[in-house]
């Protein structure tokens, strides 16, 4: 069962766009999400290569994403808002 962790800071909309549309002949652009588990004070970084982005609504600020962790290539998905730079990751 997947565990949900909160994104407390993440990439800009421009960085999301580059990660998805950048030329794939180069190594994929890595995005970093600063995350926090539940009510814990410590934060940690997750590095992700994005393979899919879906706009959730007309605001063009809320996104569902899929990709893989850069270290293990394990699949990852989540939801992220570019205006607040917050969301969640399912790991």
Phi and psi in degrees as GROMACS dihedral restraints (atoms count N, CA, C in turn):
[ dihedral_restraints ]
;  ai    aj    ak    al  type     phi  dphi    fc
    3     4     5     6     1   -72.4    20    10
    4     5     6     7     1   145.6    20    10
    6     7     8     9     1  -104.5    20    10
    7     8     9    10     1   134.0    20    10
    9    10    11    12     1   -95.1    20    10
   10    11    12    13     1   128.6    20    10
   12    13    14    15     1  -121.7    20    10
   13    14    15    16     1   148.0    20    10
   15    16    17    18     1   -83.9    20    10
   16    17    18    19     1   136.8    20    10
   18    19    20    21     1   -88.1    20    10
   19    20    21    22     1   123.5    20    10
   21    22    23    24     1  -105.2    20    10
   22    23    24    25     1   -13.6    20    10
   24    25    26    27     1  -161.9    20    10
   25    26    27    28     1   138.4    20    10
   27    28    29    30     1  -150.3    20    10
   28    29    30    31     1  -169.0    20    10
   30    31    32    33     1   -73.6    20    10
   31    32    33    34     1   163.0    20    10
   33    34    35    36     1   -77.9    20    10
   34    35    36    37     1   169.4    20    10
   36    37    38    39     1   -62.2    20    10
   37    38    39    40     1   -38.3    20    10
   39    40    41    42     1   -62.7    20    10
   40    41    42    43     1   -43.3    20    10
   42    43    44    45     1   -64.8    20    10
   43    44    45    46     1   -37.9    20    10
   45    46    47    48     1   -60.5    20    10
   46    47    48    49     1   -44.5    20    10
   48    49    50    51     1   -61.5    20    10
   49    50    51    52     1   -46.8    20    10
   51    52    53    54     1   -61.9    20    10
   52    53    54    55     1   -39.0    20    10
   54    55    56    57     1   -62.9    20    10
   55    56    57    58     1   -34.3    20    10
   57    58    59    60     1   -86.6    20    10
   58    59    60    61     1   -39.4    20    10
   60    61    62    63     1  -103.0    20    10
   61    62    63    64     1    -2.9    20    10
   63    64    65    66     1   -61.5    20    10
   64    65    66    67     1   149.5    20    10
   66    67    68    69     1   -54.9    20    10
   67    68    69    70     1   125.2    20    10
   69    70    71    72     1   -81.1    20    10
   70    71    72    73     1     3.7    20    10
   72    73    74    75     1   -78.3    20    10
   73    74    75    76     1   -19.6    20    10
   75    76    77    78     1   -92.0    20    10
   76    77    78    79     1   167.6    20    10
   78    79    80    81     1   -60.0    20    10
   79    80    81    82     1   143.6    20    10
   81    82    83    84     1   -61.4    20    10
   82    83    84    85     1   148.7    20    10
   84    85    86    87     1   -73.2    20    10
   85    86    87    88     1   129.2    20    10
   87    88    89    90     1   -89.3    20    10
   88    89    90    91     1   133.2    20    10
   90    91    92    93     1  -107.4    20    10
   91    92    93    94     1   146.0    20    10
   93    94    95    96     1  -116.0    20    10
   94    95    96    97     1   131.0    20    10
   96    97    98    99     1  -117.1    20    10
   97    98    99   100     1   122.5    20    10
   99   100   101   102     1   -84.1    20    10
  100   101   102   103     1   122.7    20    10
  102   103   104   105     1  -122.3    20    10
  103   104   105   106     1   163.8    20    10
  105   106   107   108     1  -147.1    20    10
  106   107   108   109     1   133.9    20    10
  108   109   110   111     1   -85.0    20    10
  109   110   111   112     1   128.9    20    10
  111   112   113   114     1    36.2    20    10
  112   113   114   115     1  -120.2    20    10
  114   115   116   117     1   -99.5    20    10
  115   116   117   118     1    12.6    20    10
  117   118   119   120     1   -69.7    20    10
  118   119   120   121     1   147.2    20    10
  120   121   122   123     1   -83.7    20    10
  121   122   123   124     1   -29.6    20    10
  123   124   125   126     1   -70.3    20    10
  124   125   126   127     1   142.9    20    10
  126   127   128   129     1  -115.5    20    10
  127   128   129   130     1   162.5    20    10
  129   130   131   132     1  -146.6    20    10
  130   131   132   133     1   157.9    20    10
  132   133   134   135     1   -98.7    20    10
  133   134   135   136     1   136.1    20    10
  135   136   137   138     1  -112.4    20    10
  136   137   138   139     1   130.9    20    10
  138   139   140   141     1  -105.7    20    10
  139   140   141   142     1   128.0    20    10
  141   142   143   144     1  -133.8    20    10
  142   143   144   145     1   141.0    20    10
  144   145   146   147     1  -100.7    20    10
  145   146   147   148     1   119.2    20    10
  147   148   149   150     1   -82.4    20    10
  148   149   150   151     1   132.6    20    10
  150   151   152   153     1  -115.0    20    10
  151   152   153   154     1   -18.0    20    10
  153   154   155   156     1  -152.0    20    10
  154   155   156   157     1   136.6    20    10
  156   157   158   159     1  -130.3    20    10
  157   158   159   160     1   135.5    20    10
  159   160   161   162     1  -128.7    20    10
  160   161   162   163     1   125.8    20    10
  162   163   164   165     1   -73.2    20    10
  163   164   165   166     1   129.9    20    10
  165   166   167   168     1   -84.1    20    10
  166   167   168   169     1   -31.6    20    10
  168   169   170   171     1  -151.7    20    10
  169   170   171   172     1  -178.1    20    10
  171   172   173   174     1   -71.9    20    10
  172   173   174   175     1   -12.6    20    10
  174   175   176   177     1   -68.1    20    10
  175   176   177   178     1   -21.6    20    10
  177   178   179   180     1    57.1    20    10
  178   179   180   181     1    30.2    20    10
  180   181   182   183     1  -119.7    20    10
  181   182   183   184     1   -16.0    20    10
  183   184   185   186     1  -110.0    20    10
  184   185   186   187     1   126.2    20    10
  186   187   188   189     1  -133.7    20    10
  187   188   189   190     1   141.6    20    10
  189   190   191   192     1  -101.3    20    10
  190   191   192   193     1   138.8    20    10
  192   193   194   195     1  -132.4    20    10
  193   194   195   196     1   156.9    20    10
  195   196   197   198     1  -135.2    20    10
  196   197   198   199     1   153.1    20    10
  198   199   200   201     1   180.0    20    10
  199   200   201   202     1  -151.2    20    10
  201   202   203   204     1  -145.8    20    10
  202   203   204   205     1   152.2    20    10
  204   205   206   207     1   -66.8    20    10
  205   206   207   208     1   139.1    20    10
  207   208   209   210     1   -68.7    20    10
  208   209   210   211     1   -29.6    20    10
  210   211   212   213     1   -80.6    20    10
  211   212   213   214     1   -39.5    20    10
  213   214   215   216     1  -112.9    20    10
  214   215   216   217     1   -12.0    20    10
  216   217   218   219     1    64.1    20    10
  217   218   219   220     1    15.1    20    10
  219   220   221   222     1   -72.6    20    10
  220   221   222   223     1   140.6    20    10
  222   223   224   225     1   -62.6    20    10
  223   224   225   226     1   148.1    20    10
  225   226   227   228     1  -144.5    20    10
  226   227   228   229     1   149.6    20    10
  228   229   230   231     1  -145.3    20    10
  229   230   231   232     1   166.2    20    10
  231   232   233   234     1   177.5    20    10
  232   233   234   235     1  -171.9    20    10
  234   235   236   237     1  -132.1    20    10
  235   236   237   238     1   142.9    20    10
  237   238   239   240     1  -150.5    20    10
  238   239   240   241     1   137.8    20    10
  240   241   242   243     1  -107.4    20    10
  241   242   243   244     1   126.6    20    10
  243   244   245   246     1   -78.1    20    10
  244   245   246   247     1   -21.7    20    10
  246   247   248   249     1   -75.2    20    10
  247   248   249   250     1   -34.9    20    10
  249   250   251   252     1  -103.7    20    10
  250   251   252   253     1   -15.1    20    10
  252   253   254   255     1    58.3    20    10
  253   254   255   256     1    36.2    20    10
  255   256   257   258     1  -127.5    20    10
  256   257   258   259     1   160.2    20    10
  258   259   260   261     1   170.2    20    10
  259   260   261   262     1  -146.1    20    10
  261   262   263   264     1  -149.1    20    10
  262   263   264   265     1   158.8    20    10
  264   265   266   267     1  -126.9    20    10
  265   266   267   268     1   137.8    20    10
  267   268   269   270     1   -98.4    20    10
  268   269   270   271     1   117.9    20    10
